[in-house]
Amino acid sequence: MIEEELDAASVPRVAALLHEAADLNPTDLVIDLRECPFVDAAAIGMLLDVHRRMFAAGGRLTLRAPGPRVTRTLRLARVEKVLHVQ
């Protein structure tokens, strides 16, 4: 679960954790965003990168329960159809 803002300052650390998880070759990698208050363009780019990596390995990245503000940002960036959002 991500409980902090996903922005340019936090992306390098979160990306390292997600790439570490992706290295385990899971079928599904789920990121719980219910407590994440904000995502910026750097975070969206990082999520797309992890998505591409998972997809190439035959897996799927799922964003679970993003709040209204995060959902709106994903829609404005037009990535809600690329990223799997539950």
Secondary structure as GFF3:
##gff-version 3
##sequence-region A 1 86
A	DSSP	alpha_helix	11	22	.	.	.	ID=ss1
A	DSSP	beta_strand	28	32	.	.	.	ID=ss2
A	DSSP	alpha_helix	41	56	.	.	.	ID=ss3
A	DSSP	beta_strand	60	64	.	.	.	ID=ss4
A	DSSP	alpha_helix	68	76	.	.	.	ID=ss5
A	DSSP	beta_strand	84	85	.	.	.	ID=ss6
###
